[in-house]
Each structure stands twice: as C-alpha cells, then as structure tokens.
Amino acid sequence: MSDETTIHDSTGNVFADMGMADAETRLAKAELARAIRKALEERGLDQGAAAELLGISQPDLADLTCGQLARFSLERLGRFLNALDLESASR
C-alpha cells in the first residue's frame, strides 16, 4: 500500500470525473433532486405529505431523497418542481 495521494483536477461534474456514462444527465438529475429535497425540508413535510404532494409513493420518495435516481427522468423531476412551484429552478 502506498502513502502517496494523487490529486486530479475536477471538471465540475463528479460523474464525468468518475467516467460514468450520461454524466451530464446524472448531474442534472442530482441537482434537481437536491432542489426538490431542500424544498420539502423547508416545508417541514413528513414523508406521507411530501409523497402525496408530488403524486408518488412513499418508497419512491425515499429513493428520490436518498439519491436513487435511476428510475426518475428529467421530465418527471421537472414535474415535481412544478408541484412545488419551483419550475424556474429547472432552467
């Protein structure tokens, strides 16, 4: 095991830095999910109320708030922003 640490410059997109496919889409989804999660926290909604507001199940809400975003399209995340009156955050 080496004691040396290698530091790389970031592109500003952690998904691209890790060489992941669809890095731009992954970053966009993560940013939208963060805005949604923040808005829900600011409103002090419990999981049931938050899921109802977004029109999704509580397990889907848990995935969304934990960053499990594979099943969420950008369009669907945009609809959640609309439900929260945050549609300008998607632009």
C-alpha angles and dihedrals in degrees: 000000000000126000091209119109121206117211121199128192113250124235089211090254113088091195092057090045088056091049094243122163117251091018095165093051092046091052092048091050092048092051092049092047090051091053091048093048091048092050091050091049092049090053091051093227120167117229094264095051093043092050091048092050091052094041095238137113122265092249089054090049090051090053091048095049093045093051097252092142105154093104094047119086122206087248092055092048087051089055089054089053089052091051088054093045089244100116092130089064089069093061 
